[in-house]
Amino acid sequence: MSCSLRPLRHAHRARLEQLTRDTGLFREEEVQTAVELLDESLGGDDDYQFVGAFDGDRLLGYACWGPTPGTAGTWDLYWIVVDRERQGRGLGTELLEEVEQRLTTHDARLIVVETSSRPDYEPTRKFYEARGYTKAATIADYYAPGDDLVIYTKDPRGDLARAAP
Ligand SMILES: CC(C)(COP(=O)(O)OP(=O)(O)OC[C@H]1O[C@@H](n2cnc3c(N)ncnc32)[C@H](O)[C@@H]1OP(=O)(O)O)[C@@H](O)C(=O)NCCC(=O)NCCS
């Protein structure tokens, strides 16, 4: 699918909220957190950076990441979301690769992703695992009883080293 990756603007706020909610995976509180992070970012807070995937003017997905406070070279991928109707067609991979590419210019050495152990997150975990993310830790019952925190990490420099001639 051809799409363009561009910055997000205030005009995309409602669509970002809808996209995030419509995945059916996130609690309402989490949806509001995504919107708040966009507000912070648009307000000039460099701790939260966004990129959107667009088909024309229509926002189809986005990623949000930022430097992990108190670390040297560690970054959190806070959000990656693709329109439910457009999942499985490569957009998430494009967004993830864009984030990784941008981070290599910041001397990033570790990307950290937090997700859930719930069965409905299995495609999400497979998505990360197939893209070089390694399960680094789990915290049992973190989100709720039976819903563990699963932490994946990746050194984004690895892909570059492999791609070098
Ligand atoms: C996870 C997500 C961002 C991946 O984006 P995507 O555009 O669907 O992913 P791609 O098309 O680039 O890659 C597809 C791969 O991701 C996985 N995948 C995850 N969710 C999928 C879905 N709903 N449909 C198809 N594949 C999915 C599959 O393992 C697939 O593997 P394959 O390449 O071997 O076929 C997207 O599915 C999504 O928004 N999911 C809901 C929100 C979410 O879980 N976000 C991460 C929170 S931690």
The ligand as an ORCA input file, in Angstrom:
! r2SCAN-3c Opt
* xyz 0 1
  C       0.617     -4.081     15.743
  C       0.323     -3.190     14.531
  C       0.817     -1.783     14.781
  C       1.048     -3.783     13.328
  O       0.738     -2.999     12.193
  P       0.303     -3.720     10.836
  O       0.208     -2.681      9.782
  O      -0.903     -4.546     11.108
  O       1.573     -4.671     10.612
  P       2.255     -5.126      9.244
  O       1.227     -5.279      8.186
  O       3.404     -4.242      8.954
  O       2.850     -6.509      9.672
  C       1.980     -7.625      9.795
  C       2.506     -8.537     10.839
  O       2.123     -8.038     12.119
  C       1.377     -9.010     12.808
  N       0.054     -8.448     13.032
  C      -0.280     -7.791     14.159
  N      -1.538     -7.430     14.133
  C      -2.045     -7.829     12.937
  C      -3.317     -7.752     12.331
  N      -4.367     -7.222     12.961
  N      -3.486     -8.254     11.083
  C      -2.456     -8.842     10.454
  N      -1.214     -8.942     10.987
  C      -1.022     -8.450     12.231
  C       1.394    -10.284     12.046
  O       2.283    -11.140     12.766
  C       1.953     -9.943     10.692
  O       2.997    -10.846     10.460
  P       3.502    -11.217      8.989
  O       4.295    -10.023      8.522
  O       4.330    -12.415      9.226
  O       2.255    -11.447      8.177
  C      -1.207     -3.148     14.196
  O      -1.665     -4.424     13.885
  C      -2.066     -2.541     15.288
  O      -2.333     -1.340     15.279
  N      -2.495     -3.370     16.239
  C      -3.358     -2.889     17.314
  C      -2.634     -1.923     18.226
  C      -1.401     -2.521     18.877
  O      -1.372     -3.666     19.286
  N      -0.373     -1.678     19.010
  C       0.821     -2.013     19.726
  C       0.578     -1.794     21.194
  S       1.931     -2.376     22.175
*
